[in-house]
Amino acid sequence: MPRQLPTAPPGHVLTNAAVWSADSRWIVYDTRSSVDGSVFDGTRIERVEVATGRIERLYESSQGA
C-alpha cells in the first residue's frame, strides 16, 4: 500500500532522477517552504529511510546561503 514519506512540513521536493540510495533504503530530498516546491528557499537536504520513516539531515546551509 502506498504511503507518504515524510509527512511533516515544510514541503519536500524530489528531483526527477537519482533520488534513491544505491541500496534502495533511502530517498533523498530538499526542503522548501511551499508545498508544491515552486519557491526554492530550502536550507536542508535530508533523507528518509523508507522502511521506518526515520529522517536524517545530510546538509544544512548557514548564514543565508
C-alpha positions in Angstrom: 0.0 0.0 0.0 1.4 3.4 -0.9 2.3 5.8 1.9 3.6 9.4 2.2 7.2 9.8 3.3 7.9 12.2 5.1 4.6 13.7 6.3 5.8 16.7 8.3 6.1 20.3 7.0 7.9 22.0 5.2 7.5 20.9 1.6 9.7 18.2 0.3 10.9 18.2 -3.3 12.3 15.2 -5.2 14.4 15.7 -8.3 13.4 13.7 -11.4 16.4 11.4 -11.2 18.7 9.7 -8.6 16.5 10.2 -5.5 17.1 6.6 -4.3 20.2 5.5 -2.4 22.3 2.7 -4.1 20.8 0.2 -1.6 17.2 1.4 -2.1 16.8 2.1 1.6 16.7 5.9 1.4 15.0 8.7 -0.6 16.9 12.0 -0.7 15.1 15.4 -1.0 15.5 19.1 -0.3 13.1 21.1 1.9 11.1 24.1 0.7 8.6 26.4 2.3 6.0 25.9 -0.4 4.1 22.6 -0.6 4.3 22.5 -4.4 8.1 23.3 -4.4 7.8 26.4 -6.5 9.8 28.5 -4.1 13.5 27.5 -3.9 14.3 28.7 -0.4 15.1 25.5 1.5 18.1 25.3 3.8 18.3 21.5 4.2 18.9 18.3 2.3 17.5 15.3 4.1 16.9 11.6 3.5 14.1 9.4 4.8 14.5 5.7 5.4 11.7 4.0 3.5 11.2 1.1 5.9 11.0 3.1 9.1 10.2 6.7 8.1 13.3 7.9 10.0 14.7 11.2 8.7 18.3 12.2 8.7 19.7 15.6 7.9 22.5 15.4 5.4 23.2 19.1 4.9 22.1 22.4 6.3 23.1 25.8 4.8 24.1 28.7 7.1 24.4 32.4 7.0 21.7 32.8 4.4 23.2 30.5 1.9 
